[in-house]
Amino acid sequence: MSTGLIKMWFALGAMGLMFFSVMTIMLSRYKLKGFFKWTTAILAYLMMIIAGIVIFFVVFTGPVSE
């Protein structure tokens, strides 16, 4: 598998993680209360941060020469 294809899969996974994070944030804000609300919100924001870091590295590692 080429380097460009691997970067594409990482970026796609990060976008999926961002989508799942947004859905979890909406769930925690509008449907849950108490301990579960805070737990899901923290988990969702951690997923968003991880996805942002992955996208940052994919974008700023530059183009692939293969």
C-alpha positions as CSV (number, residue, x, y, z in Angstrom):
1,M,0.0,0.0,0.0
2,S,1.4,3.4,-1.0
3,T,2.1,6.2,1.4
4,G,-0.6,8.4,-0.2
5,L,-3.2,5.7,0.3
6,I,-2.3,5.2,3.9
7,K,-2.6,8.9,4.5
8,M,-6.0,8.9,2.8
9,W,-7.3,6.1,5.1
10,F,-6.0,8.0,8.2
11,A,-7.8,11.1,7.0
12,L,-11.0,9.2,6.3
13,G,-10.9,7.6,9.7
14,A,-10.3,11.0,11.3
15,M,-13.4,12.4,9.5
16,G,-15.4,9.5,10.7
17,L,-14.2,10.1,14.2
18,M,-15.3,13.8,13.9
19,F,-18.7,12.8,12.7
20,F,-19.1,10.3,15.6
21,S,-17.9,13.0,18.0
22,V,-20.5,15.5,16.8
23,M,-23.3,12.9,17.2
24,T,-22.0,12.1,20.7
25,I,-21.9,15.7,21.7
26,M,-25.5,16.2,20.5
27,L,-26.5,13.1,22.4
28,S,-24.9,14.3,25.6
29,R,-26.4,17.8,25.3
30,Y,-30.0,17.0,24.5
31,K,-30.7,13.4,25.7
32,L,-28.6,12.6,28.7
33,K,-28.4,13.9,32.3
34,G,-26.0,13.7,35.2
35,F,-22.9,11.5,35.1
36,F,-23.6,10.1,31.6
37,K,-23.9,13.6,30.2
38,W,-20.4,14.6,31.4
39,T,-18.8,11.2,30.5
40,T,-20.1,11.2,26.9
41,A,-19.2,14.9,26.5
42,I,-15.6,14.4,27.7
43,L,-15.3,11.3,25.5
44,A,-16.7,13.2,22.5
45,Y,-14.3,16.2,23.0
46,L,-11.3,13.8,23.3
47,M,-12.3,12.1,20.0
48,M,-12.6,15.6,18.4
49,I,-9.1,16.6,19.6
50,I,-7.6,13.3,18.4
51,A,-9.2,13.6,15.0
52,G,-8.0,17.2,14.7
53,I,-4.4,16.2,15.5
54,V,-4.6,13.4,12.9
55,I,-5.9,15.7,10.2
56,F,-3.2,18.3,11.2
57,F,-0.5,15.8,10.6
58,V,-2.0,14.4,7.4
59,V,-2.3,17.9,5.9
60,F,1.1,19.3,7.1
61,T,3.2,16.2,6.2
62,G,3.0,17.5,2.6
63,P,2.4,15.8,-0.7
64,V,3.6,12.3,-1.4
65,S,6.1,11.9,-4.1
66,E,5.2,8.3,-5.1
